[in-house]
Amino acid sequence: MSFIAARVGDAISEIDTPALIVDLAAFERNLVKMANLATTAGVRLRPHAKTHRCATIAHKQIQYGAVGQCCQKVSEAEVLVHNGVRDVLVTNQIIDPRKLRRLAALAKSARVALCFDAFEPVTEASLAASEYGVVLDAFVEIDVGMGRCGVPPSDALALAMAIDQSAGLRFAGLQAYHGSAQHMKNHDERKAAIESAARAVRSSKESIEQAGLICETVGGGGTGTFRFEAASGLWNELQCGSYLFMDGEYASILDHDRQPYSEFEQSLFVLTSVTSTAVPGRAIVDAGLKSYTLEKGLPAVHLRNDIRFIGASDEHGTLALNAGSRAALGARLRLVPSHCDPTINLHDHFVCVRDDRVEAIWPISARGASS
Ligand SMILES: *Cc1c(COP(=O)(O)O)cnc(C)c1O
């Protein structure tokens, strides 16, 4: 059984708390803005579904021109394809032959792509694709500065050639995502990080093309850096995810004018109620760390600079009130999670609101899909 905090048509005041809510007007502005930015820049958009884990949202992004979805996990890809998404890229290293067979099975009903940074999985993926009689699109992942997965640019050609020579695999291009650049505080730091990533992409691409292979797609870019990738002339597919919702981590980075990064609006909140005011200067709310994650810090209280969020336990949040400010028993507050993706994965549904009403409930259909 999954518990639903509201019904369509309810007033916002009737939503049971805590609840994960989406301000639809802000969400839609974010959705459309990114779609338009990609179109204007002449690049494709393949948003990352690891953020929303929701087939309904995937279809909205595709309706606004996205070519498909990125996934981090085979199980996320399965949920999306079973819900009608026809083009998925797993931006991750899949090495288990059983997982590779699951992807091959999925390729019976969708275009399925995946990334490689080693030779053994290329062999295994080729076997899986041949077994199922499908073709998998294969990307070479290069490390462009994040220091996680990906080969150094000098090793990209050998892997691309191995892919090209493998039955059941089609060499599709380069995966080049710089995750750690996304939240660098200053605009110029992010710009420099992507300039450096661009050098890695250029050298990889040149060596591959000189050998006669075609780098059809270069994918990467996130919410904090996508303008740089889009303007580089190298990347042609953006993978942004957080832009739909934003979070505290993105709220803390700065734009070129040294003002807070305001490209997109906060649209995701944890709605919570004050349940205790027994101690003066303090308020306790009913949303604790089972409603938002803490690895990037405590949530903030939306539009209430007079309230500081100072602590969280399983089912409680503790707020410190400035002298003279009030948060009455039963008062409802909107919390801004510090990190949207793992917070969403704690919930079964998005409760979507517009003006004063609940307009829709969207299941987080790939919640927990981490295999
Ligand atoms: C998370 C991720 C993104 C999206 O990053 P956001 O900061 O959420 O926009 C893009 N590409 C890859 C490979 C990712 O892992």
The ligand as an SDF file (V2000), in Angstrom:
LIG
                    3D

 15 15  0  0  0  0  0  0  0  0999 V2000
   23.1940   13.8870  -12.5710 C   0  0  0  0  0  0  0  0  0  0  0  0
   23.6410   13.8720  -13.9650 C   0  0  0  0  0  0  0  0  0  0  0  0
   23.2170   14.8950  -14.8150 C   0  0  0  0  0  0  0  0  0  0  0  0
   22.2870   16.0080  -14.4070 C   0  0  0  0  0  0  0  0  0  0  0  0
   22.8200   16.8860  -13.4860 O   0  0  0  0  0  0  0  0  0  0  0  0
   21.9030   18.0150  -12.8170 P   0  0  0  0  0  0  0  0  0  0  0  0
   22.8740   18.7420  -11.9860 O   0  0  0  0  0  0  0  0  0  0  0  0
   20.8830   17.2900  -12.0100 O   0  0  0  0  0  0  0  0  0  0  0  0
   21.2920   18.8060  -13.9020 O   0  0  0  0  0  0  0  0  0  0  0  0
   23.6460   14.8330  -16.1390 C   0  0  0  0  0  0  0  0  0  0  0  0
   24.4130   13.8330  -16.5880 N   0  0  0  0  0  0  0  0  0  0  0  0
   24.8310   12.8270  -15.7830 C   0  0  0  0  0  0  0  0  0  0  0  0
   25.6550   11.7310  -16.3410 C   0  0  0  0  0  0  0  0  0  0  0  0
   24.4550   12.8210  -14.4490 C   0  0  0  0  0  0  0  0  0  0  0  0
   24.8680   11.8300  -13.6570 O   0  0  0  0  0  0  0  0  0  0  0  0
  1  2  1  0
  2  3  1  0
  2 14  2  0
  3  4  1  0
  3 10  2  0
  4  5  1  0
  5  6  1  0
  6  7  2  0
  6  8  1  0
  6  9  1  0
 10 11  1  0
 11 12  2  0
 12 13  1  0
 12 14  1  0
 14 15  1  0
M  END
$$$$
